[in-house]
Amino acid sequence: MQQTMTRQPQAAPALPNEGFAGLGVSGPVVQALKMRGIAAPFPIQSLVLSDALAGHDVLARSRTGSGKTLAFAIPIVERLRTDGRSPTALILVPTRELASQVTEEFRAIADIRHLHIASVYGGVGITPQAKRARHADILIATPGRLLDLVARKLLRLDRVRIAVLDEADRMLDMGFLPDVTRILQMLRPERQTMLFSATLDGEVGRLAARFTKDPVSHALAEERPVIDEALHRFISVEHPKKTAALVRELAAERGLTLVFVRTQRGAERLARNLKTQGFHVGALHGGMSQPQRERALGRFASGANDVLIATDVAARGLDLEDITHVINFDAPADEKDYVHRVGRTARAGRGGEGITFVTPEQEVDVSRMAARLKLHAEFVKSGMRLERSQQPKRPRAADGNGNRNRNGNGDRKWSANGRGRRSRNQSRRSS
């Protein structure tokens, strides 16, 4: 792993046998982590903790599932003292699901310091949330609901002295830049700001430059793309036969399986269909109330339902280590959505598999996506064809004079017509 710095050098990461204590984490918090089965820091934690504990502003490039929550939770718990008047630490997240997960991560160590935690997000009653938020030391919030509370004068943010932007790139993707900017302007200027994101350029970089002071930047330069850690399969199937193909996949040996569909109605319809065939299945989509979504996630996490049919809302912040299969019942729109979806499996060093159904009408678009993700071999193995322009380039063989030939056999033809161009039918098939 490699780290990059934008400021003076800081303490070196702990040696493997030093663990959290070697990074400056106190004994009680180390013990709380051990009670959860966490004995050694993840790479992003090793890089960030010393600077964060020292109170420096931090920019960290880290993907979902890399252990970043504890990288900011531990310093917050160590540096705060309980007050109860109004929040002194604020963590902004893009989705309700991530807010709930970050809150649970905090609870396991915040109790050691008697710190109070609250989360605020849309979809549930605002009054109970406001009451808990007012007296919390640590507040985890989605931007929209937080601004609603402030506008109603139910919450103040002027005492926040540690602010974290979690999944900053996703918040900006979802259109939260104006809200995030307004919130950061409300906080006390002499605060510590930490920003965690899969990318630190573009709008994220401009946001960081505006709202951080002399930050230390950390990046896991050799971190492998999340999809490299999963197996990938593409299945050619006609649209009317997709449900039957899904049943065959679900009947195979597997663990928790997340199935992605395009629409809310499609999620409900497919869930009902699978229930009639004896599967333990739930649905998750944006049209559900927050209690409904939490129940669906709870039953899935516990294994009571081992299949969850979801729209892309579940790709934002869903972090369960036991998902062994992700099935794209409806193909993702692009490679970014593919990575978000399949990234829900093969986590924390475990195996996983991503399966994508491809109808004849989608073959060209999905082939382009597969090529951009360097999944050429997996796509071709399914029996479908890549467009010629998407095929990996091969070095041309040399003739006796050292010249490179078109097909490596000394002639210029690409097809059986012998005229150095593809026949009309071949062109149609590859377009």
Secondary structure, DSSP 4 states (H G I P E B T S, - for coil): -----SSS--PPPPPTTTTTGGGT--HHHHHHHHHTT--S--HHHHHHHHHHHTT--EEEE--TTSSHHHHHHHHHHHH-----SS-SEEEE-SSHHHHHHHHHHHHHHHGGGT--EEEE-TTS-HHHHHHHHHT-SEEEE-HHHHHHHHHTTS---TT--EEEETTHHHHHHTT-HHHHHHHHHHS-SS-EEEEEES--SHHHHHHHHHH-SS-EEEE-TTPPPGGGGSEEEEEE--GGGHHHHHHHHHHSS-SEEEEE-SSHHHHHHHHHHHHHTT--EEEE-TTS-HHHHHHHHHHHHHTSSSEEEE-GGGGTT---TTEEEEEESS--SSHHHHHHHHTTSS-TT---EEEEEE-GGGHHHHHHHHHHTT-HHHHHHTT----GGGSPP-PPPB-TTSPBPSSSSS---SSTTSSSS--HHHHHHH-
